[in-house]
Amino acid sequence: MSPQVAVSLLLGLTGIVTAVVAVVNERRMQRHRLPGVSYADVTWRRDGGWRRDDLFAPEGLAFQRQASKYGLLSILFWLLAIIAWVVLAAR
């Protein structure tokens, strides 16, 4: 296996793992909606319910922060995988 493939694969797989963690945290966040707030009330908003204490309990907002952090990390790893692929191909 070439270094190009190995490095890109490792970064891409790390991105997948962090994306899964983001989705798990998002699902945990949904379990902490306040009474009377439906899934649709949160999901179909333009702001996505981001940092809204009138929609989520404090525990849900903590899971929301974790989901956001891991979602951004997954994008970063995928971009690094693409960059590594291109840079190592030029060698």
C-alpha positions as CSV (number, residue, x, y, z in Angstrom):
1,M,0.0,0.0,0.0
2,S,1.4,3.4,-1.0
3,P,1.9,6.2,1.5
4,Q,-0.7,8.2,-0.4
5,V,-3.4,5.6,0.0
6,A,-2.4,4.8,3.6
7,V,-2.4,8.3,4.9
8,S,-5.6,9.3,3.0
9,L,-7.4,6.2,4.2
10,L,-6.4,6.7,7.8
11,L,-7.6,10.3,7.7
12,G,-10.8,9.4,5.9
13,L,-11.6,6.6,8.3
14,T,-11.0,8.9,11.3
15,G,-13.4,11.3,9.7
16,I,-16.0,8.6,9.5
17,V,-15.5,7.7,13.2
18,T,-15.9,11.3,14.3
19,A,-19.0,11.7,12.1
20,V,-20.6,8.6,13.8
21,V,-19.8,10.1,17.2
22,A,-21.4,13.4,16.1
23,V,-24.6,11.6,15.0
24,V,-24.7,9.6,18.3
25,N,-24.5,12.9,20.2
26,E,-27.2,14.4,18.1
27,R,-29.5,11.5,18.8
28,R,-28.8,11.8,22.5
29,M,-29.5,15.5,22.3
30,Q,-33.0,14.7,20.9
31,R,-33.8,12.7,24.0
32,H,-33.5,15.9,26.1
33,R,-36.2,17.9,24.3
34,L,-38.4,19.8,26.8
35,P,-41.9,18.5,27.3
36,G,-44.2,19.4,24.4
37,V,-41.4,20.0,21.9
38,S,-41.6,17.6,19.1
39,Y,-38.8,16.3,16.8
40,A,-40.3,18.3,13.9
41,D,-40.4,21.5,16.1
42,V,-36.6,21.2,16.5
43,T,-35.5,19.7,13.2
44,W,-37.4,21.9,10.7
45,R,-36.3,25.2,12.2
46,R,-33.9,27.4,10.2
47,D,-31.6,27.6,13.2
48,G,-31.9,23.8,13.9
49,G,-32.7,24.5,17.5
50,W,-29.1,25.6,18.0
51,R,-28.4,26.7,21.6
52,R,-32.1,27.1,22.4
53,D,-32.9,26.5,26.0
54,D,-36.6,26.9,25.3
55,L,-36.3,23.6,23.3
56,F,-33.7,21.5,25.1
57,A,-32.8,20.8,28.7
58,P,-29.2,21.7,29.7
59,E,-28.1,18.1,29.1
60,G,-29.4,18.2,25.5
61,L,-27.5,21.4,24.9
62,A,-24.3,19.8,26.2
63,F,-24.9,16.9,23.7
64,Q,-25.5,19.5,21.0
65,R,-22.1,21.1,21.6
66,Q,-20.5,17.7,21.4
67,A,-22.3,16.9,18.2
68,S,-21.1,20.2,16.7
69,K,-17.5,19.7,17.7
70,Y,-17.3,16.1,16.3
71,G,-19.2,17.1,13.1
72,L,-16.6,19.9,12.5
73,L,-13.8,17.5,13.3
74,S,-15.1,15.0,10.7
75,I,-15.1,17.7,8.0
76,L,-11.6,18.6,9.0
77,F,-10.4,15.0,8.7
78,W,-12.0,14.6,5.3
79,L,-10.5,17.7,4.0
80,L,-7.1,16.6,5.3
81,A,-7.6,13.3,3.6
82,I,-8.2,15.0,0.3
83,I,-5.2,17.3,0.8
84,A,-3.0,14.4,1.7
85,W,-4.1,12.5,-1.4
86,V,-3.3,15.4,-3.7
87,V,0.0,16.3,-2.0
88,L,1.3,12.8,-1.8
89,A,0.3,12.2,-5.5
90,A,2.6,15.0,-6.5
91,R,5.6,13.2,-5.0
